[in-house]
């Protein structure tokens, strides 16, 4: 696995788009940390990290700041909590998923504000394990320009994080999108990353878990495609 290959690819995509650099949302998690480190390697100081807490746990914000300091990444801090609270207040009553998905959509809105201002591309932080089963918010963390680690399984992201020198506390904490208190990726998906990676890597969809993953892939297909057009 080569961090060099991915960072060169990022730089190529920036040049092809006539952009000036890369912007990444820093969540304090392993995926965003790896993408941020690779982007810094690719474009140097033409990279911006944005820390966007929204009813987030303090540890995540601290880890995001730690990552930025470790790799010398320029960063902006935007607390989206009051904006989120205001929207929830004026909207009709919604269910928990609708309210939770507002958070990544507000973050992507914020990233594109800075991206447009600076002439940067938005680098997404989704990995292959999550992309394949649709574990991302459509037009939220899924609304990006490029996906540098989109072909890496979660276990490969962890290996790359260690190679890049991402702080140990970020690598070892349970993955979470931070959508609500106590939320973890594995608990919400109903499968561990180890199980998911094994099924995807071996293309083995037999058994109860295999069929579950196959169904997750089928149901989330619309997330991985552009909006369909009715041909007349």
C-alpha positions as a Markdown table, in Angstrom:
| # | Residue | x | y | z |
|---|---|---|---|---|
| 1 | Unk | 0.0 | 0.0 | 0.0 |
| 2 | Unk | 1.5 | 3.3 | -1.0 |
| 3 | Unk | 0.7 | 6.6 | 0.5 |
| 4 | Unk | 2.9 | 8.1 | -2.3 |
| 5 | Unk | 0.6 | 6.7 | -5.0 |
| 6 | Unk | -2.5 | 8.2 | -3.3 |
| 7 | Unk | -0.9 | 11.6 | -2.7 |
| 8 | Unk | 0.3 | 11.8 | -6.3 |
| 9 | Unk | -3.3 | 11.0 | -7.4 |
| 10 | Unk | -4.7 | 13.8 | -5.2 |
| 11 | Unk | -2.3 | 16.3 | -6.8 |
| 12 | Unk | -3.2 | 15.1 | -10.3 |
| 13 | Unk | -6.9 | 15.6 | -9.5 |
| 14 | Unk | -6.3 | 19.1 | -8.2 |
| 15 | Unk | -4.3 | 20.0 | -11.4 |
| 16 | Unk | -6.9 | 18.4 | -13.7 |
| 17 | Unk | -9.6 | 20.5 | -12.1 |
| 18 | Unk | -7.6 | 23.7 | -12.3 |
| 19 | Unk | -8.0 | 24.0 | -8.5 |
| 20 | Unk | -5.6 | 25.5 | -6.1 |
| 21 | Unk | -5.7 | 22.9 | -3.3 |
| 22 | Unk | -7.6 | 20.6 | -1.1 |
| 23 | Unk | -10.1 | 21.0 | 1.8 |
| 24 | Unk | -10.9 | 18.2 | 4.3 |
| 25 | Unk | -13.3 | 18.1 | 7.2 |
| 26 | Unk | -11.4 | 17.1 | 10.3 |
| 27 | Unk | -13.6 | 14.9 | 12.5 |
| 28 | Unk | -10.9 | 13.5 | 14.8 |
| 29 | Unk | -11.5 | 10.1 | 13.3 |
| 30 | Unk | -9.1 | 7.8 | 11.5 |
| 31 | Unk | -10.5 | 8.2 | 8.0 |
| 32 | Unk | -10.4 | 12.0 | 8.0 |
| 33 | Unk | -7.0 | 11.9 | 9.6 |
| 34 | Unk | -5.6 | 9.7 | 6.9 |
| 35 | Unk | -7.1 | 11.8 | 4.1 |
| 36 | Unk | -5.8 | 15.0 | 5.7 |
| 37 | Unk | -2.3 | 13.6 | 6.0 |
| 38 | Unk | -2.3 | 12.4 | 2.4 |
| 39 | Unk | -3.7 | 15.8 | 1.2 |
| 40 | Unk | -1.0 | 17.7 | 3.1 |
| 41 | Unk | 1.6 | 15.4 | 1.5 |
| 42 | Unk | 0.1 | 16.1 | -1.9 |
| 43 | Unk | -0.4 | 19.9 | -1.9 |
| 44 | Unk | 1.5 | 21.1 | 1.1 |
| 45 | Unk | 0.2 | 24.4 | 2.4 |
| 46 | Unk | -2.5 | 24.6 | -0.2 |
| 47 | Unk | -4.6 | 22.4 | 2.1 |
| 48 | Unk | -7.2 | 23.4 | 4.7 |
| 49 | Unk | -8.7 | 21.3 | 7.4 |
| 50 | Unk | -12.1 | 22.4 | 8.9 |
| 51 | Unk | -13.1 | 21.3 | 12.4 |
| 52 | Unk | -16.9 | 21.4 | 12.6 |
| 53 | Unk | -18.3 | 20.2 | 15.9 |
| 54 | Unk | -22.1 | 19.9 | 16.1 |
| 55 | Unk | -23.2 | 18.6 | 19.5 |
| 56 | Unk | -19.9 | 16.6 | 19.3 |
| 57 | Unk | -17.9 | 15.0 | 22.1 |
| 58 | Unk | -15.0 | 17.1 | 23.2 |
| 59 | Unk | -12.5 | 14.3 | 22.6 |
| 60 | Unk | -13.2 | 14.3 | 18.8 |
| 61 | Unk | -12.5 | 18.0 | 18.6 |
| 62 | Unk | -9.3 | 17.6 | 20.6 |
| 63 | Unk | -8.2 | 14.7 | 18.3 |
| 64 | Unk | -8.9 | 16.9 | 15.2 |
| 65 | Unk | -6.8 | 19.7 | 16.6 |
| 66 | Unk | -4.1 | 17.2 | 17.6 |
| 67 | Unk | -4.0 | 15.8 | 14.0 |
| 68 | Unk | -3.8 | 19.3 | 12.5 |
| 69 | Unk | -0.9 | 20.2 | 14.8 |
| 70 | Unk | 0.9 | 16.9 | 14.2 |
| 71 | Unk | 0.9 | 17.4 | 10.4 |
| 72 | Unk | 1.1 | 21.2 | 10.3 |
| 73 | Unk | -2.3 | 21.6 | 8.7 |
| 74 | Unk | -3.9 | 25.0 | 8.5 |
| 75 | Unk | -7.3 | 24.8 | 10.0 |
| 76 | Unk | -10.5 | 26.6 | 10.6 |
| 77 | Unk | -12.9 | 26.0 | 13.5 |
| 78 | Unk | -16.6 | 26.4 | 12.9 |
| 79 | Unk | -19.1 | 25.4 | 15.6 |
| 80 | Unk | -22.2 | 24.3 | 13.8 |
| 81 | Unk | -24.2 | 23.6 | 17.0 |
| 82 | Unk | -26.2 | 26.9 | 17.1 |
| 83 | Unk | -27.0 | 26.6 | 13.4 |
| 84 | Unk | -28.2 | 23.0 | 13.8 |
| 85 | Unk | -30.3 | 24.0 | 16.9 |
| 86 | Unk | -31.9 | 26.8 | 15.0 |
| 87 | Unk | -32.8 | 24.6 | 12.0 |
| 88 | Unk | -34.3 | 22.0 | 14.3 |
| 89 | Unk | -36.3 | 24.7 | 16.0 |
| 90 | Unk | -37.9 | 26.1 | 12.8 |
| 91 | Unk | -38.4 | 22.7 | 11.0 |
| 92 | Unk | -41.5 | 20.6 | 11.6 |
| 93 | Unk | -40.9 | 17.6 | 14.0 |
| 94 | Unk | -38.7 | 15.0 | 12.3 |
| 95 | Unk | -37.5 | 11.5 | 13.2 |
| 96 | Unk | -34.0 | 10.7 | 14.6 |
| 97 | Unk | -32.4 | 9.8 | 11.3 |
| 98 | Unk | -33.6 | 13.0 | 9.6 |
| 99 | Unk | -32.2 | 15.1 | 12.5 |
| 100 | Unk | -28.9 | 13.1 | 12.6 |
| 101 | Unk | -28.3 | 13.5 | 8.9 |
| 102 | Unk | -28.6 | 17.3 | 9.1 |
| 103 | Unk | -25.1 | 17.3 | 10.8 |
| 104 | Unk | -23.1 | 15.9 | 7.9 |
| 105 | Unk | -25.1 | 17.9 | 5.4 |
| 106 | Unk | -24.3 | 21.1 | 7.4 |
| 107 | Unk | -20.7 | 20.1 | 7.4 |
| 108 | Unk | -20.6 | 19.6 | 3.6 |
| 109 | Unk | -22.3 | 23.0 | 3.2 |
| 110 | Unk | -19.5 | 24.5 | 5.3 |
| 111 | Unk | -16.7 | 22.7 | 3.4 |
| 112 | Unk | -18.0 | 23.9 | 0.0 |
| 113 | Unk | -18.2 | 27.5 | 1.4 |
| 114 | Unk | -14.5 | 27.4 | 2.1 |
| 115 | Unk | -13.7 | 25.4 | -1.0 |
| 116 | Unk | -15.4 | 27.9 | -3.3 |
| 117 | Unk | -13.7 | 30.8 | -1.4 |
| 118 | Unk | -10.3 | 29.3 | -1.9 |
| 119 | Unk | -10.7 | 27.5 | -5.2 |
| 120 | Unk | -10.1 | 24.1 | -3.5 |
| 121 | Unk | -11.5 | 20.6 | -4.1 |
| 122 | Unk | -13.3 | 18.9 | -1.3 |
| 123 | Unk | -11.7 | 15.6 | -0.5 |
| 124 | Unk | -14.1 | 13.0 | 1.0 |
| 125 | Unk | -13.1 | 10.7 | 3.8 |
| 126 | Unk | -15.2 | 7.6 | 2.9 |
| 127 | Unk | -13.5 | 4.2 | 2.7 |
| 128 | Unk | -14.4 | 1.3 | 0.5 |
| 129 | Unk | -16.1 | -0.7 | 3.4 |
| 130 | Unk | -18.5 | 2.2 | 4.0 |
| 131 | Unk | -19.0 | 3.3 | 0.4 |
| 132 | Unk | -20.0 | -0.3 | -0.7 |
| 133 | Unk | -22.8 | -0.6 | 1.9 |
| 134 | Unk | -23.9 | 3.0 | 1.7 |
| 135 | Unk | -22.8 | 3.9 | 5.2 |
| 136 | Unk | -22.7 | 7.6 | 4.5 |
| 137 | Unk | -25.1 | 10.5 | 4.2 |
| 138 | Unk | -26.3 | 11.3 | 0.7 |
| 139 | Unk | -25.3 | 14.9 | -0.1 |
| 140 | Unk | -23.6 | 15.0 | 3.3 |
| 141 | Unk | -20.3 | 13.3 | 3.8 |
| 142 | Unk | -21.1 | 11.6 | 0.4 |
| 143 | Unk | -21.2 | 15.0 | -1.4 |
| 144 | Unk | -17.5 | 15.5 | -2.3 |
| 145 | Unk | -15.2 | 16.0 | -5.3 |
| 146 | Unk | -12.8 | 13.2 | -4.8 |
| 147 | Unk | -12.5 | 10.1 | -2.6 |
| 148 | Unk | -8.8 | 9.4 | -1.9 |
| 149 | Unk | -9.3 | 6.3 | 0.3 |
| 150 | Unk | -12.5 | 5.1 | -1.5 |
| 151 | Unk | -10.7 | 1.9 | -2.7 |
| 152 | Unk | -9.3 | 1.0 | 0.8 |
| 153 | Unk | -11.1 | -1.3 | 3.2 |
| 154 | Unk | -11.2 | -0.1 | 6.8 |
| 155 | Unk | -8.4 | -2.5 | 7.8 |
| 156 | Unk | -6.2 | -1.0 | 5.0 |
| 157 | Unk | -7.0 | 2.5 | 6.3 |
| 158 | Unk | -5.8 | 1.5 | 9.7 |
| 159 | Unk | -2.5 | 0.2 | 8.2 |
| 160 | Unk | -2.0 | 3.4 | 6.3 |
| 161 | Unk | -2.7 | 5.5 | 9.3 |
| 162 | Unk | 0.0 | 3.7 | 11.2 |
| 163 | Unk | 2.4 | 4.2 | 8.2 |
| 164 | Unk | 1.6 | 7.9 | 8.1 |
| 165 | Unk | 2.1 | 8.4 | 11.8 |
| 166 | Unk | -1.5 | 9.3 | 12.8 |
| 167 | Unk | -1.6 | 9.5 | 16.6 |
| 168 | Unk | -2.3 | 6.2 | 18.3 |
| 169 | Unk | -5.4 | 7.5 | 20.2 |
| 170 | Unk | -7.1 | 8.3 | 16.9 |
| 171 | Unk | -6.3 | 5.0 | 15.4 |
| 172 | Unk | -7.5 | 2.9 | 18.4 |
| 173 | Unk | -10.8 | 4.6 | 19.3 |
| 174 | Unk | -14.0 | 3.0 | 18.1 |
| 175 | Unk | -15.1 | 4.4 | 14.8 |
| 176 | Unk | -18.1 | 6.8 | 15.1 |
| 177 | Unk | -19.8 | 9.3 | 12.8 |
| 178 | Unk | -20.8 | 11.2 | 16.0 |
| 179 | Unk | -24.4 | 11.4 | 14.9 |
| 180 | Unk | -25.7 | 11.0 | 18.5 |
| 181 | Unk | -24.4 | 10.2 | 22.0 |
| 182 | Unk | -22.9 | 6.7 | 22.2 |
| 183 | Unk | -23.2 | 6.1 | 18.5 |
| 184 | Unk | -20.6 | 3.8 | 16.9 |
| 185 | Unk | -20.4 | 2.7 | 13.2 |
| 186 | Unk | -20.4 | -1.0 | 14.0 |
| 187 | Unk | -23.4 | -0.8 | 16.4 |
| 188 | Unk | -25.4 | 1.2 | 13.8 |
| 189 | Unk | -24.5 | -1.1 | 10.9 |
| 190 | Unk | -25.0 | -4.3 | 12.9 |
| 191 | Unk | -21.7 | -5.7 | 11.8 |
| 192 | Unk | -18.1 | -5.3 | 12.7 |
| 193 | Unk | -15.6 | -3.8 | 10.3 |
| 194 | Unk | -13.6 | -7.0 | 10.5 |
| 195 | Unk | -16.6 | -9.1 | 9.4 |
| 196 | Unk | -17.5 | -6.5 | 6.7 |
| 197 | Unk | -14.0 | -6.3 | 5.3 |
| 198 | Unk | -13.8 | -10.1 | 5.1 |
| 199 | Unk | -17.0 | -10.4 | 3.2 |
| 200 | Unk | -16.1 | -7.7 | 0.8 |
| 201 | Unk | -12.5 | -8.8 | 0.3 |
| 202 | Unk | -13.5 | -12.5 | -0.3 |
| 203 | Unk | -16.6 | -11.6 | -2.2 |
| 204 | Unk | -18.4 | -14.2 | 0.0 |
| 205 | Unk | -22.0 | -13.3 | 0.5 |
| 206 | Unk | -23.1 | -16.6 | 2.0 |
| 207 | Unk | -24.6 | -17.0 | 5.4 |
| 208 | Unk | -26.7 | -14.5 | 7.4 |
| 209 | Unk | -24.1 | -11.8 | 7.5 |
| 210 | Unk | -23.2 | -12.2 | 3.9 |
| 211 | Unk | -26.8 | -11.8 | 2.8 |
| 212 | Unk | -27.1 | -8.8 | 5.1 |
| 213 | Unk | -24.2 | -7.1 | 3.4 |
| 214 | Unk | -25.5 | -8.0 | 0.0 |
| 215 | Unk | -28.8 | -6.4 | 0.8 |
| 216 | Unk | -27.1 | -3.3 | 2.2 |
| 217 | Unk | -25.2 | -2.9 | -1.1 |
| 218 | Unk | -28.4 | -3.4 | -3.1 |
| 219 | Unk | -30.4 | -0.8 | -1.2 |
| 220 | Unk | -27.7 | 1.8 | -1.2 |
| 221 | Unk | -26.9 | 1.6 | -4.9 |
| 222 | Unk | -28.7 | 4.9 | -5.5 |
| 223 | Unk | -26.2 | 6.6 | -3.2 |
| 224 | Unk | -23.2 | 5.7 | -5.4 |
| 225 | Unk | -24.8 | 6.8 | -8.7 |
| 226 | Unk | -25.7 | 10.3 | -10.1 |
| 227 | Unk | -29.4 | 11.1 | -10.0 |
| 228 | Unk | -31.2 | 9.0 | -12.6 |
| 229 | Unk | -32.8 | 10.8 | -15.5 |
| 230 | Unk | -36.2 | 9.7 | -17.0 |
| 231 | Unk | -35.4 | 9.2 | -20.7 |
| 232 | Unk | -38.2 | 10.3 | -23.0 |
